[in-house]
């Protein structure tokens, strides 16, 4: 999925896509995700902004980078 695909999603579905990607950011193991809903909610605007800047970039990589930034703050 590219950032362009993500930006093209209905805004009500975008958070679900970020939740899914964040859950699998830990080596494909959903149970390894340690971020709570509030943490994910704070990532969504940053992912959307970064994806608008680089529509051909990997959505997965953008989510992964933002999740790592958030984890460092925890």
PDB file with SEQRES, HELIX, SHEET and CRYST1 records, atoms N, CA, C and O in Angstrom:
SEQRES   1 A   74  UNK UNK UNK UNK UNK UNK UNK UNK UNK UNK UNK UNK UNK          
SEQRES   2 A   74  UNK UNK UNK UNK UNK UNK UNK UNK UNK UNK UNK UNK UNK          
SEQRES   3 A   74  UNK UNK UNK UNK UNK UNK UNK UNK UNK UNK UNK UNK UNK          
SEQRES   4 A   74  UNK UNK UNK UNK UNK UNK UNK UNK UNK UNK UNK UNK UNK          
SEQRES   5 A   74  UNK UNK UNK UNK UNK UNK UNK UNK UNK UNK UNK UNK UNK          
SEQRES   6 A   74  UNK UNK UNK UNK UNK UNK UNK UNK UNK                          
HELIX    1 AA1 UNK A    3  UNK A    8  1                                   6    
HELIX    2 AA2 UNK A   11  UNK A   23  1                                  13    
HELIX    3 AA3 UNK A   30  UNK A   32  5                                   3    
HELIX    4 AA4 UNK A   37  UNK A   53  1                                  17    
HELIX    5 AA5 UNK A   59  UNK A   73  1                                  15    
CRYST1    1.000    1.000    1.000  90.00  90.00  90.00 P 1           1          
ATOM      1  N   UNK A   1       0.845  -1.173   0.000  1.00  0.00           N  
ATOM      2  CA  UNK A   1       0.000   0.000   0.000  1.00  0.00           C  
ATOM      3  C   UNK A   1       0.894   1.241   0.000  1.00  0.00           C  
ATOM      4  O   UNK A   1       1.820   1.356   0.802  1.00  0.00           O  
ATOM      5  N   UNK A   2       0.605   2.140  -0.889  1.00  0.00           N  
ATOM      6  CA  UNK A   2       1.366   3.387  -0.941  1.00  0.00           C  
ATOM      7  C   UNK A   2       0.669   4.450  -0.095  1.00  0.00           C  
ATOM      8  O   UNK A   2      -0.479   4.296   0.321  1.00  0.00           O  
ATOM      9  N   UNK A   3       1.397   5.519   0.140  1.00  0.00           N  
ATOM     10  CA  UNK A   3       0.795   6.646   0.845  1.00  0.00           C  
ATOM     11  C   UNK A   3      -0.377   7.207   0.048  1.00  0.00           C  
ATOM     12  O   UNK A   3      -1.370   7.653   0.623  1.00  0.00           O  
ATOM     13  N   UNK A   4      -0.260   7.184  -1.258  1.00  0.00           N  
ATOM     14  CA  UNK A   4      -1.337   7.664  -2.118  1.00  0.00           C  
ATOM     15  C   UNK A   4      -2.615   6.845  -1.883  1.00  0.00           C  
ATOM     16  O   UNK A   4      -3.717   7.392  -1.831  1.00  0.00           O  
ATOM     17  N   UNK A   5      -2.445   5.525  -1.742  1.00  0.00           N  
ATOM     18  CA  UNK A   5      -3.591   4.657  -1.437  1.00  0.00           C  
ATOM     19  C   UNK A   5      -4.213   5.040  -0.102  1.00  0.00           C  
ATOM     20  O   UNK A   5      -5.435   5.120   0.027  1.00  0.00           O  
ATOM     21  N   UNK A   6      -3.353   5.278   0.895  1.00  0.00           N  
ATOM     22  CA  UNK A   6      -3.836   5.642   2.221  1.00  0.00           C  
ATOM     23  C   UNK A   6      -4.601   6.960   2.192  1.00  0.00           C  
ATOM     24  O   UNK A   6      -5.702   7.052   2.736  1.00  0.00           O  
ATOM     25  N   UNK A   7      -4.028   7.973   1.563  1.00  0.00           N  
ATOM     26  CA  UNK A   7      -4.674   9.283   1.489  1.00  0.00           C  
ATOM     27  C   UNK A   7      -6.005   9.189   0.747  1.00  0.00           C  
ATOM     28  O   UNK A   7      -6.925   9.960   1.020  1.00  0.00           O  
ATOM     29  N   UNK A   8      -6.108   8.249  -0.190  1.00  0.00           N  
ATOM     30  CA  UNK A   8      -7.340   8.064  -0.960  1.00  0.00           C  
ATOM     31  C   UNK A   8      -8.438   7.345  -0.201  1.00  0.00           C  
ATOM     32  O   UNK A   8      -9.585   7.325  -0.648  1.00  0.00           O  
ATOM     33  N   UNK A   9      -8.109   6.755   0.936  1.00  0.00           N  
ATOM     34  CA  UNK A   9      -9.122   6.065   1.742  1.00  0.00           C  
ATOM     35  C   UNK A   9     -10.077   7.071   2.354  1.00  0.00           C  
ATOM     36  O   UNK A   9      -9.712   8.221   2.599  1.00  0.00           O  
ATOM     37  N   UNK A  10     -11.294   6.636   2.598  1.00  0.00           N  
ATOM     38  CA  UNK A  10     -12.253   7.456   3.321  1.00  0.00           C  
ATOM     39  C   UNK A  10     -11.644   7.785   4.689  1.00  0.00           C  
ATOM     40  O   UNK A  10     -11.026   6.924   5.315  1.00  0.00           O  
ATOM     41  N   UNK A  11     -11.813   9.002   5.144  1.00  0.00           N  
ATOM     42  CA  UNK A  11     -11.214   9.439   6.411  1.00  0.00           C  
ATOM     43  C   UNK A  11     -11.653   8.600   7.599  1.00  0.00           C  
ATOM     44  O   UNK A  11     -10.921   8.497   8.584  1.00  0.00           O  
ATOM     45  N   UNK A  12     -12.821   8.005   7.526  1.00  0.00           N  
ATOM     46  CA  UNK A  12     -13.282   7.164   8.632  1.00  0.00           C  
ATOM     47  C   UNK A  12     -12.560   5.813   8.640  1.00  0.00           C  
ATOM     48  O   UNK A  12     -12.518   5.137   9.668  1.00  0.00           O  
ATOM     49  N   UNK A  13     -11.996   5.420   7.497  1.00  0.00           N  
ATOM     50  CA  UNK A  13     -11.289   4.148   7.423  1.00  0.00           C  
ATOM     51  C   UNK A  13      -9.790   4.310   7.673  1.00  0.00           C  
ATOM     52  O   UNK A  13      -9.129   3.338   8.040  1.00  0.00           O  
ATOM     53  N   UNK A  14      -9.239   5.499   7.486  1.00  0.00           N  
ATOM     54  CA  UNK A  14      -7.804   5.722   7.663  1.00  0.00           C  
ATOM     55  C   UNK A  14      -7.289   5.279   9.035  1.00  0.00           C  
ATOM     56  O   UNK A  14      -6.246   4.629   9.099  1.00  0.00           O  
ATOM     57  N   UNK A  15      -7.980   5.606  10.137  1.00  0.00           N  
ATOM     58  CA  UNK A  15      -7.481   5.134  11.439  1.00  0.00           C  
ATOM     59  C   UNK A  15      -7.393   3.609  11.525  1.00  0.00           C  
ATOM     60  O   UNK A  15      -6.470   3.075  12.139  1.00  0.00           O  
ATOM     61  N   UNK A  16      -8.341   2.914  10.919  1.00  0.00           N  
ATOM     62  CA  UNK A  16      -8.313   1.446  10.942  1.00  0.00           C  
ATOM     63  C   UNK A  16      -7.084   0.915  10.224  1.00  0.00           C  
ATOM     64  O   UNK A  16      -6.475  -0.059  10.665  1.00  0.00           O  
ATOM     65  N   UNK A  17      -6.717   1.556   9.113  1.00  0.00           N  
ATOM     66  CA  UNK A  17      -5.524   1.143   8.379  1.00  0.00           C  
ATOM     67  C   UNK A  17      -4.271   1.365   9.220  1.00  0.00           C  
ATOM     68  O   UNK A  17      -3.356   0.541   9.204  1.00  0.00           O  
ATOM     69  N   UNK A  18      -4.227   2.473   9.953  1.00  0.00           N  
ATOM     70  CA  UNK A  18      -3.068   2.754  10.811  1.00  0.00           C  
ATOM     71  C   UNK A  18      -3.030   1.757  11.967  1.00  0.00           C  
ATOM     72  O   UNK A  18      -1.957   1.263  12.312  1.00  0.00           O  
ATOM     73  N   UNK A  19      -4.189   1.449  12.578  1.00  0.00           N  
ATOM     74  CA  UNK A  19      -4.231   0.451  13.660  1.00  0.00           C  
ATOM     75  C   UNK A  19      -3.668  -0.879  13.171  1.00  0.00           C  
ATOM     76  O   UNK A  19      -2.852  -1.508  13.844  1.00  0.00           O  
ATOM     77  N   UNK A  20      -4.110  -1.292  12.002  1.00  0.00           N  
ATOM     78  CA  UNK A  20      -3.655  -2.571  11.447  1.00  0.00           C  
ATOM     79  C   UNK A  20      -2.144  -2.552  11.221  1.00  0.00           C  
ATOM     80  O   UNK A  20      -1.439  -3.473  11.633  1.00  0.00           O  
ATOM     81  N   UNK A  21      -1.652  -1.505  10.567  1.00  0.00           N  
ATOM     82  CA  UNK A  21      -0.227  -1.430  10.262  1.00  0.00           C  
ATOM     83  C   UNK A  21       0.610  -1.365  11.537  1.00  0.00           C  
ATOM     84  O   UNK A  21       1.667  -1.992  11.612  1.00  0.00           O  
ATOM     85  N   UNK A  22       0.154  -0.621  12.533  1.00  0.00           N  
ATOM     86  CA  UNK A  22       0.890  -0.518  13.794  1.00  0.00           C  
ATOM     87  C   UNK A  22       0.922  -1.849  14.524  1.00  0.00           C  
ATOM     88  O   UNK A  22       1.927  -2.202  15.141  1.00  0.00           O  
ATOM     89  N   UNK A  23      -0.171  -2.582  14.454  1.00  0.00           N  
ATOM     90  CA  UNK A  23      -0.226  -3.885  15.113  1.00  0.00           C  
ATOM     91  C   UNK A  23       0.778  -4.859  14.515  1.00  0.00           C  
ATOM     92  O   UNK A  23       1.306  -5.724  15.213  1.00  0.00           O  
ATOM     93  N   UNK A  24       1.034  -4.717  13.241  1.00  0.00           N  
ATOM     94  CA  UNK A  24       1.966  -5.618  12.573  1.00  0.00           C  
ATOM     95  C   UNK A  24       3.361  -5.034  12.453  1.00  0.00           C  
ATOM     96  O   UNK A  24       4.220  -5.639  11.811  1.00  0.00           O  
ATOM     97  N   UNK A  25       3.610  -3.892  13.041  1.00  0.00           N  
ATOM     98  CA  UNK A  25       4.926  -3.262  12.985  1.00  0.00           C  
ATOM     99  C   UNK A  25       5.952  -4.042  13.801  1.00  0.00           C  
ATOM    100  O   UNK A  25       7.155  -3.826  13.657  1.00  0.00           O  
ATOM    101  N   UNK A  26       5.492  -4.923  14.632  1.00  0.00           N  
ATOM    102  CA  UNK A  26       6.377  -5.719  15.484  1.00  0.00           C  
ATOM    103  C   UNK A  26       6.608  -7.106  14.900  1.00  0.00           C  
ATOM    104  O   UNK A  26       6.318  -8.109  15.552  1.00  0.00           O  
ATOM    105  N   UNK A  27       7.119  -7.169  13.701  1.00  0.00           N  
ATOM    106  CA  UNK A  27       7.466  -8.455  13.102  1.00  0.00           C  
ATOM    107  C   UNK A  27       6.284  -9.314  12.728  1.00  0.00           C  
ATOM    108  O   UNK A  27       6.403 -10.539  12.713  1.00  0.00           O  
ATOM    109  N   UNK A  28       5.148  -8.715  12.426  1.00  0.00           N  
ATOM    110  CA  UNK A  28       3.990  -9.476  11.991  1.00  0.00           C  
ATOM    111  C   UNK A  28       3.237 -10.151  13.110  1.00  0.00           C  
ATOM    112  O   UNK A  28       2.394 -11.012  12.857  1.00  0.00           O  
ATOM    113  N   UNK A  29       3.527  -9.776  14.353  1.00  0.00           N  
ATOM    114  CA  UNK A  29       2.855 -10.392  15.483  1.00  0.00           C  
ATOM    115  C   UNK A  29       1.941  -9.369  16.145  1.00  0.00           C  
ATOM    116  O   UNK A  29       2.414  -8.501  16.878  1.00  0.00           O  
ATOM    117  N   UNK A  30       0.641  -9.462  15.897  1.00  0.00           N  
ATOM    118  CA  UNK A  30      -0.265  -8.462  16.444  1.00  0.00           C  
ATOM    119  C   UNK A  30      -0.230  -8.381  17.964  1.00  0.00           C  
ATOM    120  O   UNK A  30      -0.453  -7.309  18.528  1.00  0.00           O  
ATOM    121  N   UNK A  31       0.044  -9.487  18.630  1.00  0.00           N  
ATOM    122  CA  UNK A  31       0.072  -9.467  20.084  1.00  0.00           C  
ATOM    123  C   UNK A  31       1.271  -8.703  20.629  1.00  0.00           C  
ATOM    124  O   UNK A  31       1.309  -8.386  21.818  1.00  0.00           O  
ATOM    125  N   UNK A  32       2.250  -8.402  19.780  1.00  0.00           N  
ATOM    126  CA  UNK A  32       3.436  -7.679  20.214  1.00  0.00           C  
ATOM    127  C   UNK A  32       3.223  -6.167  20.231  1.00  0.00           C  
ATOM    128  O   UNK A  32       4.060  -5.433  20.756  1.00  0.00           O  
ATOM    129  N   UNK A  33       2.134  -5.704  19.674  1.00  0.00           N  
ATOM    130  CA  UNK A  33       1.885  -4.261  19.644  1.00  0.00           C  
ATOM    131  C   UNK A  33       1.612  -3.780  21.058  1.00  0.00           C  
ATOM    132  O   UNK A  33       0.782  -4.351  21.766  1.00  0.00           O  
ATOM    133  N   UNK A  34       2.303  -2.740  21.463  1.00  0.00           N  
ATOM    134  CA  UNK A  34       2.167  -2.261  22.837  1.00  0.00           C  
ATOM    135  C   UNK A  34       1.552  -0.872  22.917  1.00  0.00           C  
ATOM    136  O   UNK A  34       1.438  -0.317  24.010  1.00  0.00           O  
ATOM    137  N   UNK A  35       1.163  -0.311  21.813  1.00  0.00           N  
ATOM    138  CA  UNK A  35       0.596   1.021  21.818  1.00  0.00           C  
ATOM    139  C   UNK A  35      -0.886   0.977  22.128  1.00  0.00           C  
ATOM    140  O   UNK A  35      -1.613   0.114  21.635  1.00  0.00           O  
ATOM    141  N   UNK A  36      -1.321   1.907  22.942  1.00  0.00           N  
ATOM    142  CA  UNK A  36      -2.746   1.975  23.245  1.00  0.00           C  
ATOM    143  C   UNK A  36      -3.469   2.817  22.194  1.00  0.00           C  
ATOM    144  O   UNK A  36      -2.848   3.367  21.284  1.00  0.00           O  
ATOM    145  N   UNK A  37      -4.768   2.905  22.333  1.00  0.00           N  
ATOM    146  CA  UNK A  37      -5.580   3.630  21.356  1.00  0.00           C  
ATOM    147  C   UNK A  37      -5.160   5.094  21.289  1.00  0.00           C  
ATOM    148  O   UNK A  37      -5.075   5.663  20.201  1.00  0.00           O  
ATOM    149  N   UNK A  38      -4.897   5.706  22.438  1.00  0.00           N  
ATOM    150  CA  UNK A  38      -4.476   7.109  22.443  1.00  0.00           C  
ATOM    151  C   UNK A  38      -3.154   7.286  21.700  1.00  0.00           C  
ATOM    152  O   UNK A  38      -2.967   8.272  20.988  1.00  0.00           O  
ATOM    153  N   UNK A  39      -2.250   6.345  21.864  1.00  0.00           N  
ATOM    154  CA  UNK A  39      -0.970   6.413  21.164  1.00  0.00           C  
ATOM    155  C   UNK A  39      -1.154   6.339  19.662  1.00  0.00           C  
ATOM    156  O   UNK A  39      -0.547   7.110  18.919  1.00  0.00           O  
ATOM    157  N   UNK A  40      -1.977   5.428  19.217  1.00  0.00           N  
ATOM    158  CA  UNK A  40      -2.240   5.288  17.789  1.00  0.00           C  
ATOM    159  C   UNK A  40      -2.945   6.528  17.263  1.00  0.00           C  
ATOM    160  O   UNK A  40      -2.632   7.013  16.175  1.00  0.00           O  
ATOM    161  N   UNK A  41      -3.900   7.041  18.037  1.00  0.00           N  
ATOM    162  CA  UNK A  41      -4.618   8.246  17.613  1.00  0.00           C  
ATOM    163  C   UNK A  41      -3.657   9.409  17.395  1.00  0.00           C  
ATOM    164  O   UNK A  41      -3.885  10.241  16.517  1.00  0.00           O  
ATOM    165  N   UNK A  42      -2.591   9.476  18.180  1.00  0.00           N  
ATOM    166  CA  UNK A  42      -1.634  10.572  18.007  1.00  0.00           C  
ATOM    167  C   UNK A  42      -0.745  10.370  16.786  1.00  0.00           C  
ATOM    168  O   UNK A  42      -0.186  11.334  16.264  1.00  0.00           O  
ATOM    169  N   UNK A  43      -0.607   9.137  16.328  1.00  0.00           N  
ATOM    170  CA  UNK A  43       0.224   8.828  15.160  1.00  0.00           C  
ATOM    171  C   UNK A  43      -0.501   9.167  13.853  1.00  0.00           C  
ATOM    172  O   UNK A  43       0.133   9.579  12.882  1.00  0.00           O  
ATOM    173  N   UNK A  44      -1.800   8.999  13.829  1.00  0.00           N  
ATOM    174  CA  UNK A  44      -2.585   9.140  12.596  1.00  0.00           C  
ATOM    175  C   UNK A  44      -2.347  10.470  11.877  1.00  0.00           C  
ATOM    176  O   UNK A  44      -2.104  10.451  10.670  1.00  0.00           O  
ATOM    177  N   UNK A  45      -2.402  11.625  12.555  1.00  0.00           N  
ATOM    178  CA  UNK A  45      -2.192  12.884  11.821  1.00  0.00           C  
ATOM    179  C   UNK A  45      -0.794  12.997  11.212  1.00  0.00           C  
ATOM    180  O   UNK A  45      -0.631  13.562  10.131  1.00  0.00           O  
ATOM    181  N   UNK A  46       0.208  12.465  11.900  1.00  0.00           N  
ATOM    182  CA  UNK A  46       1.569  12.520  11.374  1.00  0.00           C  
ATOM    183  C   UNK A  46       1.732  11.641  10.147  1.00  0.00           C  
ATOM    184  O   UNK A  46       2.389  12.027   9.180  1.00  0.00           O  
ATOM    185  N   UNK A  47       1.131  10.460  10.189  1.00  0.00           N  
ATOM    186  CA  UNK A  47       1.189   9.559   9.031  1.00  0.00           C  
ATOM    187  C   UNK A  47       0.473  10.208   7.843  1.00  0.00           C  
ATOM    188  O   UNK A  47       0.981  10.184   6.722  1.00  0.00           O  
ATOM    189  N   UNK A  48      -0.688  10.778   8.086  1.00  0.00           N  
ATOM    190  CA  UNK A  48      -1.440  11.421   7.008  1.00  0.00           C  
ATOM    191  C   UNK A  48      -0.641  12.572   6.407  1.00  0.00           C  
ATOM    192  O   UNK A  48      -0.591  12.719   5.186  1.00  0.00           O  
ATOM    193  N   UNK A  49      -0.020  13.383   7.248  1.00  0.00           N  
ATOM    194  CA  UNK A  49       0.777  14.512   6.757  1.00  0.00           C  
ATOM    195  C   UNK A  49       1.973  14.031   5.938  1.00  0.00           C  
ATOM    196  O   UNK A  49       2.241  14.554   4.856  1.00  0.00           O  
ATOM    197  N   UNK A  50       2.688  13.037   6.456  1.00  0.00           N  
ATOM    198  CA  UNK A  50       3.848  12.507   5.742  1.00  0.00           C  
ATOM    199  C   UNK A  50       3.442  11.868   4.421  1.00  0.00           C  
ATOM    200  O   UNK A  50       4.165  11.972   3.430  1.00  0.00           O  
ATOM    201  N   UNK A  51       2.301  11.215   4.403  1.00  0.00           N  
ATOM    202  CA  UNK A  51       1.824  10.575   3.179  1.00  0.00           C  
ATOM    203  C   UNK A  51       1.397  11.596   2.126  1.00  0.00           C  
ATOM    204  O   UNK A  51       1.560  11.363   0.928  1.00  0.00           O  
ATOM    205  N   UNK A  52       0.857  12.711   2.568  1.00  0.00           N  
ATOM    206  CA  UNK A  52       0.509  13.758   1.599  1.00  0.00           C  
ATOM    207  C   UNK A  52       1.767  14.371   0.980  1.00  0.00           C  
ATOM    208  O   UNK A  52       1.748  14.794  -0.176  1.00  0.00           O  
ATOM    209  N   UNK A  53       2.847  14.418   1.739  1.00  0.00           N  
ATOM    210  CA  UNK A  53       4.116  14.971   1.243  1.00  0.00           C  
ATOM    211  C   UNK A  53       4.777  14.032   0.225  1.00  0.00           C  
ATOM    212  O   UNK A  53       5.414  14.486  -0.726  1.00  0.00           O  
ATOM    213  N   UNK A  54       4.620  12.727   0.435  1.00  0.00           N  
ATOM    214  CA  UNK A  54       5.291  11.740  -0.417  1.00  0.00           C  
ATOM    215  C   UNK A  54       4.302  10.648  -0.806  1.00  0.00           C  
ATOM    216  O   UNK A  54       4.346   9.555  -0.241  1.00  0.00           O  
ATOM    217  N   UNK A  55       3.411  10.918  -1.759  1.00  0.00           N  
ATOM    218  CA  UNK A  55       2.349   9.956  -2.084  1.00  0.00           C  
ATOM    219  C   UNK A  55       2.839   8.612  -2.633  1.00  0.00           C  
ATOM    220  O   UNK A  55       2.123   7.617  -2.525  1.00  0.00           O  
ATOM    221  N   UNK A  56       4.010   8.560  -3.202  1.00  0.00           N  
ATOM    222  CA  UNK A  56       4.511   7.295  -3.753  1.00  0.00           C  
ATOM    223  C   UNK A  56       5.271   6.468  -2.722  1.00  0.00           C  
ATOM    224  O   UNK A  56       5.675   5.342  -3.012  1.00  0.00           O  
ATOM    225  N   UNK A  57       5.469   7.008  -1.531  1.00  0.00           N  
ATOM    226  CA  UNK A  57       6.192   6.303  -0.471  1.00  0.00           C  
ATOM    227  C   UNK A  57       5.341   5.152   0.073  1.00  0.00           C  
ATOM    228  O   UNK A  57       4.135   5.082  -0.161  1.00  0.00           O  
ATOM    229  N   UNK A  58       5.991   4.274   0.790  1.00  0.00           N  
ATOM    230  CA  UNK A  58       5.316   3.132   1.402  1.00  0.00           C  
ATOM    231  C   UNK A  58       4.548   3.572   2.651  1.00  0.00           C  
ATOM    232  O   UNK A  58       5.128   4.133   3.581  1.00  0.00           O  
ATOM    233  N   UNK A  59       3.253   3.314   2.661  1.00  0.00           N  
ATOM    234  CA  UNK A  59       2.426   3.603   3.828  1.00  0.00           C  
ATOM    235  C   UNK A  59       2.960   2.844   5.042  1.00  0.00           C  
ATOM    236  O   UNK A  59       3.047   3.396   6.139  1.00  0.00           O  
ATOM    237  N   UNK A  60       3.310   1.597   4.842  1.00  0.00           N  
ATOM    238  CA  UNK A  60       3.842   0.745   5.904  1.00  0.00           C  
ATOM    239  C   UNK A  60       5.067   1.381   6.544  1.00  0.00           C  
ATOM    240  O   UNK A  60       5.172   1.424   7.770  1.00  0.00           O  
ATOM    241  N   UNK A  61       5.989   1.873   5.732  1.00  0.00           N  
ATOM    242  CA  UNK A  61       7.214   2.482   6.259  1.00  0.00           C  
ATOM    243  C   UNK A  61       6.910   3.755   7.045  1.00  0.00           C  
ATOM    244  O   UNK A  61       7.554   4.019   8.061  1.00  0.00           O  
ATOM    245  N   UNK A  62       5.955   4.536   6.597  1.00  0.00           N  
ATOM    246  CA  UNK A  62       5.578   5.761   7.307  1.00  0.00           C  
ATOM    247  C   UNK A  62       4.991   5.422   8.677  1.00  0.00           C  
ATOM    248  O   UNK A  62       5.334   6.060   9.673  1.00  0.00           O  
ATOM    249  N   UNK A  63       4.117   4.432   8.732  1.00  0.00           N  
ATOM    250  CA  UNK A  63       3.524   4.033  10.012  1.00  0.00           C  
ATOM    251  C   UNK A  63       4.608   3.495  10.933  1.00  0.00           C  
ATOM    252  O   UNK A  63       4.671   3.858  12.107  1.00  0.00           O  
ATOM    253  N   UNK A  64       5.449   2.641  10.404  1.00  0.00           N  
ATOM    254  CA  UNK A  64       6.518   2.040  11.195  1.00  0.00           C  
ATOM    255  C   UNK A  64       7.430   3.116  11.800  1.00  0.00           C  
ATOM    256  O   UNK A  64       7.805   3.025  12.969  1.00  0.00           O  
ATOM    257  N   UNK A  65       7.781   4.120  11.013  1.00  0.00           N  
ATOM    258  CA  UNK A  65       8.642   5.202  11.496  1.00  0.00           C  
ATOM    259  C   UNK A  65       7.962   6.005  12.600  1.00  0.00           C  
ATOM    260  O   UNK A  65       8.593   6.351  13.599  1.00  0.00           O  
ATOM    261  N   UNK A  66       6.690   6.298  12.422  1.00  0.00           N  
ATOM    262  CA  UNK A  66       5.973   7.081  13.434  1.00  0.00           C  
ATOM    263  C   UNK A  66       5.768   6.276  14.716  1.00  0.00           C  
ATOM    264  O   UNK A  66       5.833   6.838  15.809  1.00  0.00           O  
ATOM    265  N   UNK A  67       5.525   4.978  14.599  1.00  0.00           N  
ATOM    266  CA  UNK A  67       5.362   4.126  15.778  1.00  0.00           C  
ATOM    267  C   UNK A  67       6.678   4.071  16.547  1.00  0.00           C  
ATOM    268  O   UNK A  67       6.678   4.126  17.777  1.00  0.00           O  
ATOM    269  N   UNK A  68       7.790   3.963  15.841  1.00  0.00           N  
ATOM    270  CA  UNK A  68       9.097   3.941  16.510  1.00  0.00           C  
ATOM    271  C   UNK A  68       9.336   5.236  17.272  1.00  0.00           C  
ATOM    272  O   UNK A  68       9.833   5.210  18.398  1.00  0.00           O  
ATOM    273  N   UNK A  69       8.988   6.365  16.673  1.00  0.00           N  
ATOM    274  CA  UNK A  69       9.148   7.658  17.351  1.00  0.00           C  
ATOM    275  C   UNK A  69       8.322   7.686  18.631  1.00  0.00           C  
ATOM    276  O   UNK A  69       8.794   8.148  19.670  1.00  0.00           O  
ATOM    277  N   UNK A  70       7.095   7.194  18.555  1.00  0.00           N  
ATOM    278  CA  UNK A  70       6.214   7.184  19.712  1.00  0.00           C  
ATOM    279  C   UNK A  70       6.743   6.261  20.801  1.00  0.00           C  
ATOM    280  O   UNK A  70       6.690   6.600  21.983  1.00  0.00           O  
ATOM    281  N   UNK A  71       7.251   5.103  20.412  1.00  0.00           N  
ATOM    282  CA  UNK A  71       7.793   4.150  21.389  1.00  0.00           C  
ATOM    283  C   UNK A  71       8.983   4.731  22.125  1.00  0.00           C  
ATOM    284  O   UNK A  71       9.166   4.473  23.314  1.00  0.00           O  
ATOM    285  N   UNK A  72       9.793   5.512  21.432  1.00  0.00           N  
ATOM    286  CA  UNK A  72      10.961   6.128  22.089  1.00  0.00           C  
ATOM    287  C   UNK A  72      10.532   7.107  23.168  1.00  0.00           C  
ATOM    288  O   UNK A  72      11.224   7.275  24.173  1.00  0.00           O  
ATOM    289  N   UNK A  73       9.386   7.753  22.961  1.00  0.00           N  
ATOM    290  CA  UNK A  73       8.875   8.698  23.941  1.00  0.00           C  
ATOM    291  C   UNK A  73       8.331   7.986  25.181  1.00  0.00           C  
ATOM    292  O   UNK A  73       8.288   8.561  26.268  1.00  0.00           O  
ATOM    293  N   UNK A  74       7.919   6.733  25.006  1.00  0.00           N  
ATOM    294  CA  UNK A  74       7.354   5.966  26.133  1.00  0.00           C  
ATOM    295  C   UNK A  74       8.480   5.501  26.957  1.00  0.00           C  
ATOM    296  O   UNK A  74       8.270   4.832  27.969  1.00  0.00           O  
TER     297      UNK A  74                                                      
END                                                                             
